[in-house]
Amino acid sequence: MRPADVELRESPPIGERAPCFNGYAGALPEPLRIAVVVPTWRRPDLLTRCLEALCVQTLSPDDYEIVVCDDGPDDATRTTVERFAATHAARGPAIRYLPVRETQGPAAARNAGWRAAHAPLIAFTDDDTVPDAGWLRAGLPALEHADAAAGRIVVPLAAAPSDYERDASGLARAEFATANAFVRRSALAQTGGFDERFTAAWREDSDLQFALLQAGAHIVRADEAIVLHPVRPARWGVSLAQQRKSRFEALLYRKHRALYRERIATRPPLIYYGVLVSVLALFAALASGQTRLMIVASAAWLALTLGFCARRLKHTRRDARHVLEMLWTSLWIPFLSIFWRLDGAIRYRVWFF
């Protein structure tokens, strides 16, 4: 699917017309070159920071619009967008607020956004990013001879980050992430956009990338298009809740087995299964009264768990609070990771362990 081969088609109606607060009353200046789609969910402070960056792009404000897709509409987010729309009503860019009536996750919100957009090119970012002032101007040339482009994501880290922060920094190495991506609207229409079964912010961008590749799309890098992605503060023990995302690995694997094996191929570390086996052996020893087996199984469990914890602490903070968090979460992560992968395998009917 080369750019010249893709016919631009009108997107299907999404229900209620998106309200417009910038004085255009639904009619936008033509021709727009690109639309920025920003999904958000009840984070007006972060959204404000993102919109401030989007409104000072070096690209002419007459060339782009901003569509904020509120996944779980609330008054604070609506008021934030109204304020920006009113401030920029005279000089642009055009800013629209699109309420997504049912909270369905970022994939559904992005679909609502690009289908409501009035431009042939779509730029995706998130409400917790800070796009560089030259982001759009740098991204546009990449689509002159391509169907999609992946920009560069910069994740600033402290010299001694937390385990969560270090893990989040992996976004900077992603092949294609919707925190910084450019796609022709026609290519989105042809592939159907995002699969809304990805109800969390996990692997929905890889799914779009793989769908585009399987449709013959040409995807390039746009490393001059830079987005800053600061790591948000997280609650204590956040890594336990994050294991639930493992179920979406199964969905991605079911849809794109070859590409998944080639480009991702993630599986729980063998240490997870070692922990599971040692604990099962410990319970068996307790039930049967085998003292020697109980000692061996307990030692194996303790050694594997402490080794896992030590690996997570490498090159991270060593304060007491963080060390305690690593100890506690390392006890449970192996079981939760395997559980959610099994949940995904059953839910999506695929052999995936």
C-alpha positions as CSV (number, residue, x, y, z in Angstrom):
1,M,0.0,0.0,0.0
2,R,2.0,2.9,-1.3
3,P,0.7,6.5,-0.6
4,A,-0.3,6.9,-4.3
5,D,-2.3,3.7,-4.1
6,V,-4.4,4.5,-1.1
7,E,-7.7,6.2,-1.8
8,L,-8.8,8.7,0.8
9,R,-12.2,7.7,2.0
10,E,-14.7,9.6,4.2
11,S,-14.8,8.1,7.7
12,P,-18.1,6.7,9.0
13,P,-20.2,8.9,11.3
14,I,-19.4,8.4,15.0
15,G,-22.7,9.6,16.3
16,E,-23.1,13.0,17.8
17,R,-21.2,15.7,16.0
18,A,-18.2,16.8,18.0
19,P,-18.7,20.2,19.5
20,C,-16.4,23.0,18.6
21,F,-15.3,25.7,21.0
22,N,-13.0,27.8,18.9
23,G,-15.4,29.9,16.9
24,Y,-15.5,27.7,13.8
25,A,-18.8,26.2,14.8
26,G,-17.9,22.9,13.0
27,A,-16.4,24.5,9.9
28,L,-12.6,24.4,9.9
29,P,-10.3,26.5,7.6
30,E,-9.2,24.6,4.5
31,P,-7.1,23.0,3.6
32,L,-5.8,21.5,6.8
33,R,-2.6,19.5,6.4
34,I,-2.6,17.4,9.6
35,A,-4.8,16.7,12.6
36,V,-3.3,15.9,16.1
37,V,-5.3,13.4,18.0
38,V,-4.9,13.4,21.8
39,P,-6.7,10.8,23.9
40,T,-7.1,11.8,27.5
41,W,-8.7,10.5,30.7
42,R,-9.3,12.8,33.6
43,R,-5.8,14.3,33.7
44,P,-6.4,18.0,33.0
45,D,-3.1,19.1,34.4
46,L,-1.1,16.9,32.1
47,L,-3.4,17.7,29.2
48,T,-2.7,21.4,29.8
49,R,1.0,20.9,29.5
50,C,0.5,18.9,26.3
51,L,-1.8,21.5,24.7
52,E,0.6,24.3,25.6
53,A,3.3,22.6,23.6
54,L,0.9,21.8,20.7
55,C,-0.3,25.4,20.4
56,V,3.2,26.8,19.9
57,Q,4.2,24.5,17.0
58,T,6.4,26.1,14.3
59,L,4.0,24.8,11.7
60,S,1.5,27.4,10.7
61,P,-1.6,27.2,12.9
62,D,-3.8,27.3,9.8
63,D,-2.2,24.0,8.8
64,Y,-3.3,21.8,11.7
65,E,-6.1,21.1,14.1
66,I,-6.1,19.5,17.6
67,V,-8.8,16.9,18.5
68,V,-8.9,16.1,22.2
69,C,-10.8,12.8,22.7
70,D,-12.1,12.6,26.3
71,D,-12.3,8.9,27.2
72,G,-14.7,9.3,30.1
73,P,-15.9,12.8,29.8
74,D,-15.6,15.1,32.8
75,D,-16.1,18.8,33.4
76,A,-12.5,19.6,34.2
77,T,-11.2,18.2,30.9
78,R,-13.9,19.9,28.9
79,T,-13.2,23.3,30.7
80,T,-9.5,22.9,29.9
81,V,-10.1,22.4,26.2
82,E,-12.7,25.2,26.1
83,R,-10.1,27.6,27.6
84,F,-7.5,26.7,25.0
85,A,-10.0,26.8,22.2
86,A,-11.2,30.3,23.3
87,T,-7.6,31.6,23.7
88,H,-6.6,30.4,20.2
89,A,-9.9,31.1,18.4
90,A,-8.5,34.1,16.5
91,R,-5.1,32.9,15.4
92,G,-5.5,29.1,15.6
93,P,-4.8,26.3,15.7
94,A,-8.4,24.9,15.7
95,I,-9.1,23.0,18.8
96,R,-12.0,20.6,19.3
97,Y,-13.3,18.6,22.3
98,L,-14.6,15.2,21.5
99,P,-16.4,13.3,24.3
100,V,-16.2,9.5,24.0
101,R,-19.4,8.6,25.8
102,E,-18.3,5.2,27.1
103,T,-14.9,4.7,28.7
104,Q,-13.3,2.2,26.4
105,G,-9.6,2.9,26.6
106,P,-7.2,4.8,24.4
107,A,-7.6,2.7,21.3
108,A,-11.3,3.6,21.1
109,A,-10.6,7.2,21.9
110,R,-8.0,7.5,19.1
111,N,-10.5,5.9,16.7
112,A,-13.1,8.5,17.5
113,G,-10.4,11.2,17.0
114,W,-9.1,10.3,13.6
115,R,-12.6,9.5,12.3
116,A,-13.7,13.0,13.4
117,A,-10.6,14.7,12.0
118,H,-10.7,17.0,8.9
119,A,-7.2,16.4,7.6
120,P,-5.7,13.7,5.4
121,L,-2.8,13.1,7.8
122,I,-3.1,12.2,11.5
123,A,-0.5,12.7,14.2
124,F,-1.0,10.8,17.4
125,T,0.4,11.7,20.8
126,D,-0.7,11.3,24.4
127,D,-1.9,13.7,27.1
128,D,1.2,13.2,29.2
129,T,3.7,14.1,26.5
130,V,5.4,17.4,25.6
131,P,5.9,17.6,21.8
132,D,8.8,19.6,20.6
133,A,8.0,22.9,19.0
134,G,9.1,21.5,15.6
135,W,7.3,18.2,16.0
136,L,4.7,18.6,13.3
137,R,6.9,20.4,10.9
138,A,9.5,17.6,11.2
139,G,6.9,14.8,10.9
140,L,5.1,16.0,7.8
141,P,7.9,15.3,5.3
142,A,8.1,11.7,6.5
143,L,4.7,11.0,5.0
144,E,5.5,12.4,1.6
145,H,6.6,9.0,0.5
146,A,5.2,6.8,3.2
147,D,2.0,5.7,4.8
148,A,3.1,6.0,8.4
149,A,6.1,7.3,10.4
150,A,7.4,6.8,13.9
151,G,8.9,9.8,15.6
152,R,11.5,9.8,18.4
153,I,10.4,9.6,22.0
154,V,12.7,11.0,24.7
155,V,12.2,9.7,28.2
156,P,14.2,11.7,30.8
157,L,15.4,9.7,33.7
158,A,17.2,10.5,37.0
159,A,20.7,9.2,37.5
160,A,19.2,6.5,39.9
161,P,15.6,5.9,38.7
162,S,13.1,3.6,40.3
163,D,12.4,0.2,38.8
164,Y,9.1,1.6,37.4
165,E,10.8,4.6,35.8
166,R,13.5,2.4,34.2
167,D,10.8,0.1,32.8
168,A,8.8,3.0,31.4
169,S,11.9,4.3,29.7
170,G,11.7,1.4,27.3
171,L,9.1,3.4,25.4
172,A,12.1,5.3,23.9
173,R,13.2,2.1,22.2
174,A,9.8,1.2,20.7
175,E,9.6,0.7,17.0
176,F,6.2,2.4,16.7
177,A,4.4,4.0,19.6
178,T,1.3,6.2,19.5
179,A,2.9,8.7,21.8
180,N,4.6,9.9,18.6
181,A,3.3,8.5,15.4
182,F,2.1,9.9,12.0
183,V,-0.4,8.0,9.8
184,R,-2.3,8.7,6.6
185,R,-6.0,8.9,7.4
186,S,-6.7,6.7,4.3
187,A,-4.4,4.0,5.7
188,L,-6.2,4.1,9.0
189,A,-9.5,3.8,7.1
190,Q,-8.2,0.8,5.1
191,T,-7.0,-1.1,8.1
192,G,-9.9,-0.1,10.4
193,G,-7.7,1.8,12.8
194,F,-7.1,0.6,16.3
195,D,-8.5,-2.7,17.6
196,E,-10.7,-1.6,20.5
197,R,-10.3,-4.9,22.3
198,F,-7.0,-3.4,23.6
199,T,-8.8,-1.6,26.4
200,A,-5.5,-0.6,28.2
201,A,-2.6,1.4,26.9
202,W,-0.6,-1.7,25.9
203,R,0.2,-3.2,22.6
204,E,-2.6,-1.3,20.7
205,D,0.1,0.6,18.9
206,S,2.0,-2.5,17.9
207,D,-1.3,-4.0,16.7
208,L,-1.8,-1.0,14.4
209,Q,1.8,-1.2,13.2
210,F,1.4,-4.9,12.3
211,A,-1.9,-4.3,10.6
212,L,-0.4,-1.6,8.5
213,L,2.6,-3.8,7.6
214,Q,0.3,-6.7,6.7
215,A,-1.7,-4.4,4.4
216,G,1.6,-3.5,2.6
217,A,2.0,-0.1,4.2
218,H,5.4,1.7,4.0
219,I,6.4,2.8,7.6
220,V,9.5,5.0,8.1
221,R,11.3,6.7,10.9
222,A,11.0,10.4,11.6
223,D,13.7,10.9,14.2
224,E,13.6,14.7,13.8
225,A,10.0,14.7,15.1
226,I,10.6,14.6,18.9
227,V,8.2,14.1,21.7
228,L,9.3,14.3,25.4
229,H,7.6,11.7,27.6
230,P,8.3,12.4,31.3
231,V,7.5,9.4,33.5
232,R,4.5,10.1,35.7
233,P,4.8,9.5,39.5
234,A,3.3,6.1,40.3
235,R,1.8,4.7,43.5
236,W,3.7,2.2,45.6
237,G,3.6,-1.3,44.2
238,V,2.4,-0.2,40.8
239,S,4.2,-3.1,39.1
240,L,1.7,-5.5,40.5
241,A,-1.2,-3.8,38.7
242,Q,0.9,-3.6,35.5
243,Q,1.0,-7.4,35.2
244,R,-2.6,-7.3,34.0
245,K,-1.4,-5.9,30.7
246,S,0.1,-9.3,29.9
247,R,-3.3,-10.5,28.7
248,F,-3.0,-8.2,25.7
249,E,0.2,-10.0,24.7
250,A,-2.0,-13.0,23.9
251,L,-4.4,-10.9,21.8
252,L,-1.5,-9.4,19.8
253,Y,0.1,-12.9,19.4
254,R,-3.2,-14.3,18.1
255,K,-3.7,-11.6,15.5
256,H,-0.1,-11.4,14.3
257,R,1.9,-14.5,15.2
258,A,4.7,-14.2,12.7
259,L,5.3,-10.5,13.3
260,Y,5.0,-11.0,17.1
261,R,7.7,-13.7,17.0
262,E,9.9,-11.6,14.8
263,R,9.6,-8.2,16.5
264,I,8.5,-8.8,20.1
265,A,8.6,-12.5,21.3
266,T,8.2,-11.6,24.9
267,R,7.6,-14.3,27.5
268,P,7.8,-14.4,31.2
269,P,11.4,-15.0,32.3
270,L,12.2,-18.6,33.1
271,I,12.7,-17.5,36.7
272,Y,8.9,-16.9,37.0
273,Y,8.3,-20.5,36.1
274,G,11.1,-21.6,38.5
275,V,9.4,-19.7,41.3
276,L,6.0,-21.3,40.5
277,V,7.5,-24.8,40.4
278,S,9.4,-24.3,43.7
279,V,6.2,-23.0,45.5
280,L,4.2,-25.9,44.1
281,A,6.9,-28.3,45.3
282,L,6.8,-26.6,48.7
283,F,3.1,-27.1,49.1
284,A,3.4,-30.7,48.0
285,A,6.1,-31.3,50.6
286,L,4.0,-29.7,53.3
287,A,1.0,-31.9,52.3
288,S,3.1,-35.1,52.3
289,G,5.4,-34.3,55.2
290,Q,8.6,-34.6,53.2
291,T,11.0,-32.5,55.2
292,R,13.9,-32.7,52.8
293,L,11.8,-31.6,49.8
294,M,10.3,-28.8,51.9
295,I,13.8,-27.5,52.7
296,V,15.0,-27.7,49.1
297,A,11.8,-26.1,47.7
298,S,11.9,-23.3,50.3
299,A,15.6,-22.6,49.5
300,A,14.9,-22.6,45.8
301,W,12.0,-20.2,46.2
302,L,13.9,-17.8,48.4
303,A,17.0,-17.8,46.1
304,L,15.0,-17.2,43.0
305,T,12.9,-14.4,44.6
306,L,15.9,-12.7,46.0
307,G,17.8,-13.0,42.7
308,F,14.8,-11.5,40.9
309,C,14.6,-8.6,43.4
310,A,18.4,-8.0,43.1
311,R,18.1,-7.8,39.3
312,R,15.3,-5.3,39.5
313,L,17.4,-3.1,41.9
314,K,20.4,-3.0,39.7
315,H,21.0,0.5,38.5
316,T,18.0,1.8,40.4
317,R,17.4,3.7,43.7
318,R,18.5,2.1,46.9
319,D,16.4,4.0,49.4
320,A,14.5,1.9,52.0
321,R,11.1,2.6,50.6
322,H,12.1,1.5,47.1
323,V,14.0,-1.6,48.3
324,L,11.0,-2.6,50.4
325,E,8.7,-2.1,47.3
326,M,11.0,-4.3,45.2
327,L,11.0,-7.1,47.9
328,W,7.3,-7.1,48.2
329,T,6.4,-6.9,44.5
330,S,9.1,-9.5,43.6
331,L,7.2,-12.0,45.8
332,W,4.0,-11.7,43.7
333,I,5.0,-10.6,40.1
334,P,5.9,-14.1,38.9
335,F,2.5,-15.5,39.8
336,L,0.6,-12.5,38.5
337,S,2.4,-12.4,35.2
338,I,1.7,-16.1,34.5
339,F,-1.9,-15.7,35.7
340,W,-2.6,-12.8,33.3
341,R,-0.9,-14.5,30.4
342,L,-3.1,-17.6,31.0
343,D,-6.1,-15.3,31.3
344,G,-5.3,-13.8,27.9
345,A,-4.7,-17.3,26.4
346,I,-8.1,-18.4,27.5
347,R,-9.9,-15.2,26.7
348,Y,-8.5,-15.0,23.2
349,R,-8.3,-18.8,22.6
350,V,-4.7,-19.0,21.7
351,W,-1.9,-21.2,23.0
352,F,0.3,-18.6,24.6
353,F,2.6,-19.2,27.6
